[in-house]
Amino acid sequence: MIENRNIICFSSTEWGGNYIKPSVEIMKILSTKNKLLFVNSPNTIAELVAHLRGKKKIDLKKALGLKNRIEIAEPLPGAQVYVLTPPIGLTINFLPPGGLYRFFLGFNAWQVRRVAKRAIRQLNMQQDLIHMVAFNPGMGLANARRYDEKSLIYHCYDEVKGGNSWLRKHGIWLEEAFMKLIDGVIVTSKNLYKNKSPLCADCYIVNNAANYDLFSRGFEEQANSKRQVIGYIGSVDDRIDYDIMQHLFTSMPDTKFVFVGRVMTERGLAILKKYPNVFVEGAKTPDELPAYLKTFTLGVIPFIKDTFTNCIYPMKINEYLSAGLPVVSTDFGDMNDFRGTISIVDTKEEFLASTLAQIAADTPKKRHERQKVASGNTWISRAEEMSAAIIDIEKKAAAQKNNRIVETV
């Protein structure tokens, strides 16, 4: 793993919160051997209004600069992360692409850059700086090469072309422009590699993983014999194939179905609420999830197959496997790494049949075997892979720079 480096990570999310983020998990590991400044995505005026109406909680004093913007987090033994809360930004995603959007994006980026540069100086992080942009191409484009960084790297863990409407509206052109400026891109799936490698010659795959130590706390030697529980951990959103799930709800009326995660779709929530054997638990902190896994008989990943899900390497596969659970998934993306370990199907009829078969065939031995698979897919191993990619990217960038100097001479 890289050591004694300065890393600044500009994220499209916040450091904490009630769901797991790949950039945060890898940065936790890297922070054990490097100095790390993590810059939260700035809250917007629209989020400020939501906060004032009691619909969203933000740290208003930090966002307004009324108290220290930098908070020190200690996510792991020996780890220390400086978490920076930038000023509140303008709400701009409703604007059409063009000059007005670019102008206000530049203003938002300037606000972030101003406090980030001050933090870099305050923390003495100017030397050999790695500038990591975690799925935030707009901020990456507007602030690229503004920190005298040694390397500029894009961590791309989703596909902008298949995302929500505002992401599609601006994300595609922002990402294409940003990738012309970077030294390398690190993606999380083979299909993302296919999509991004034409835009950047130095493209590397570092798959998502799981916090094995955390999720293995959900391990039970045998499933609860009193009542079957089919579980889903993750965002309740439009990725879910609700036709498949409704087929299971009605075909297995005595089985309890539990959904744990942020609710991102009113349509999906309305469907789930129709069934008496379905329980929507809402968002939970990562530390609360193992207790749910202990009650699950089987974990499901019922995603539709489209441009967006085709590029996903879901964290929940390894989270379920860490708890030893049998898993049934749709064939939404490149699932080759897990064929033979989980059940992968296409239709709702196959999903039901496979769910019943996996439950019937489950044994303590199989549960331990699934755990063994998950134990090789940890964030520690992914941080090692990302470190190797960063080293390679920097070597190639240095060689290209030397070649340009020679050509100029």
ChimeraX attribute file (.defattr): number of C-alpha atoms within 10 A of each C-alpha:
attribute: neighborCount
match mode: 1-to-1
recipient: residues
	/A:1	16
	/A:2	14
	/A:3	12
	/A:4	12
	/A:5	16
	/A:6	23
	/A:7	25
	/A:8	23
	/A:9	22
	/A:10	29
	/A:11	24
	/A:12	19
	/A:13	18
	/A:14	18
	/A:15	22
	/A:16	13
	/A:17	12
	/A:18	14
	/A:19	14
	/A:20	17
	/A:21	18
	/A:22	20
	/A:23	23
	/A:24	18
	/A:25	21
	/A:26	20
	/A:27	23
	/A:28	23
	/A:29	23
	/A:30	27
	/A:31	24
	/A:32	19
	/A:33	17
	/A:34	19
	/A:35	22
	/A:36	26
	/A:37	27
	/A:38	25
	/A:39	24
	/A:40	19
	/A:41	21
	/A:42	24
	/A:43	21
	/A:44	17
	/A:45	14
	/A:46	14
	/A:47	19
	/A:48	20
	/A:49	12
	/A:50	14
	/A:51	15
	/A:52	13
	/A:53	10
	/A:54	9
	/A:55	10
	/A:56	11
	/A:57	12
	/A:58	13
	/A:59	13
	/A:60	17
	/A:61	12
	/A:62	18
	/A:63	21
	/A:64	14
	/A:65	14
	/A:66	9
	/A:67	11
	/A:68	12
	/A:69	19
	/A:70	19
	/A:71	14
	/A:72	11
	/A:73	14
	/A:74	14
	/A:75	15
	/A:76	12
	/A:77	8
	/A:78	10
	/A:79	18
	/A:80	21
	/A:81	23
	/A:82	20
	/A:83	21
	/A:84	26
	/A:85	28
	/A:86	25
	/A:87	21
	/A:88	22
	/A:89	23
	/A:90	16
	/A:91	15
	/A:92	18
	/A:93	15
	/A:94	11
	/A:95	15
	/A:96	13
	/A:97	13
	/A:98	9
	/A:99	10
	/A:100	12
	/A:101	16
	/A:102	17
	/A:103	12
	/A:104	16
	/A:105	20
	/A:106	17
	/A:107	15
	/A:108	23
	/A:109	20
	/A:110	16
	/A:111	15
	/A:112	24
	/A:113	18
	/A:114	12
	/A:115	18
	/A:116	22
	/A:117	15
	/A:118	11
	/A:119	17
	/A:120	19
	/A:121	10
	/A:122	10
	/A:123	14
	/A:124	11
	/A:125	19
	/A:126	17
	/A:127	13
	/A:128	14
	/A:129	20
	/A:130	23
	/A:131	25
	/A:132	25
	/A:133	27
	/A:134	22
	/A:135	23
	/A:136	21
	/A:137	28
	/A:138	24
	/A:139	24
	/A:140	28
	/A:141	22
	/A:142	19
	/A:143	18
	/A:144	19
	/A:145	15
	/A:146	11
	/A:147	17
	/A:148	14
	/A:149	18
	/A:150	17
	/A:151	22
	/A:152	25
	/A:153	26
	/A:154	26
	/A:155	25
	/A:156	25
	/A:157	23
	/A:158	19
	/A:159	23
	/A:160	23
	/A:161	17
	/A:162	16
	/A:163	16
	/A:164	12
	/A:165	13
	/A:166	14
	/A:167	15
	/A:168	15
	/A:169	18
	/A:170	21
	/A:171	22
	/A:172	18
	/A:173	15
	/A:174	22
	/A:175	21
	/A:176	15
	/A:177	16
	/A:178	21
	/A:179	21
	/A:180	13
	/A:181	16
	/A:182	23
	/A:183	21
	/A:184	27
	/A:185	26
	/A:186	26
	/A:187	29
	/A:188	22
	/A:189	24
	/A:190	20
	/A:191	19
	/A:192	23
	/A:193	21
	/A:194	13
	/A:195	14
	/A:196	22
	/A:197	16
	/A:198	10
	/A:199	18
	/A:200	17
	/A:201	13
	/A:202	19
	/A:203	21
	/A:204	25
	/A:205	21
	/A:206	21
	/A:207	23
	/A:208	25
	/A:209	26
	/A:210	28
	/A:211	20
	/A:212	22
	/A:213	12
	/A:214	16
	/A:215	26
	/A:216	22
	/A:217	16
	/A:218	22
	/A:219	23
	/A:220	19
	/A:221	15
	/A:222	15
	/A:223	22
	/A:224	13
	/A:225	8
	/A:226	6
	/A:227	13
	/A:228	18
	/A:229	23
	/A:230	23
	/A:231	24
	/A:232	23
	/A:233	26
	/A:234	19
	/A:235	18
	/A:236	22
	/A:237	18
	/A:238	15
	/A:239	18
	/A:240	18
	/A:241	17
	/A:242	19
	/A:243	14
	/A:244	20
	/A:245	19
	/A:246	17
	/A:247	14
	/A:248	20
	/A:249	21
	/A:250	12
	/A:251	11
	/A:252	15
	/A:253	13
	/A:254	13
	/A:255	17
	/A:256	18
	/A:257	25
	/A:258	22
	/A:259	22
	/A:260	19
	/A:261	21
	/A:262	18
	/A:263	17
	/A:264	12
	/A:265	13
	/A:266	12
	/A:267	11
	/A:268	17
	/A:269	14
	/A:270	10
	/A:271	14
	/A:272	22
	/A:273	12
	/A:274	10
	/A:275	14
	/A:276	12
	/A:277	17
	/A:278	21
	/A:279	15
	/A:280	17
	/A:281	14
	/A:282	16
	/A:283	20
	/A:284	16
	/A:285	12
	/A:286	14
	/A:287	11
	/A:288	13
	/A:289	19
	/A:290	20
	/A:291	13
	/A:292	17
	/A:293	28
	/A:294	21
	/A:295	19
	/A:296	27
	/A:297	25
	/A:298	25
	/A:299	28
	/A:300	24
	/A:301	22
	/A:302	24
	/A:303	20
	/A:304	21
	/A:305	17
	/A:306	12
	/A:307	16
	/A:308	19
	/A:309	22
	/A:310	22
	/A:311	25
	/A:312	22
	/A:313	23
	/A:314	19
	/A:315	19
	/A:316	20
	/A:317	24
	/A:318	27
	/A:319	28
	/A:320	30
	/A:321	30
	/A:322	32
	/A:323	28
	/A:324	35
	/A:325	36
	/A:326	25
	/A:327	26
	/A:328	24
	/A:329	20
	/A:330	23
	/A:331	20
	/A:332	23
	/A:333	21
	/A:334	16
	/A:335	18
	/A:336	10
	/A:337	8
	/A:338	13
	/A:339	10
	/A:340	8
	/A:341	16
	/A:342	20
	/A:343	20
	/A:344	22
	/A:345	18
	/A:346	15
	/A:347	13
	/A:348	19
	/A:349	13
	/A:350	16
	/A:351	23
	/A:352	20
	/A:353	13
	/A:354	18
	/A:355	21
	/A:356	14
	/A:357	12
	/A:358	19
	/A:359	17
	/A:360	9
	/A:361	9
	/A:362	17
	/A:363	17
	/A:364	14
	/A:365	11
	/A:366	16
	/A:367	21
	/A:368	19
	/A:369	16
	/A:370	22
	/A:371	22
	/A:372	14
	/A:373	15
	/A:374	24
	/A:375	20
	/A:376	15
	/A:377	20
	/A:378	21
	/A:379	23
	/A:380	20
	/A:381	18
	/A:382	22
	/A:383	20
	/A:384	17
	/A:385	16
	/A:386	23
	/A:387	16
	/A:388	14
	/A:389	21
	/A:390	24
	/A:391	14
	/A:392	15
	/A:393	23
	/A:394	18
	/A:395	13
	/A:396	15
	/A:397	19
	/A:398	15
	/A:399	12
	/A:400	12
	/A:401	12
	/A:402	12
	/A:403	12
	/A:404	11
	/A:405	10
	/A:406	9
	/A:407	8
	/A:408	7
	/A:409	6
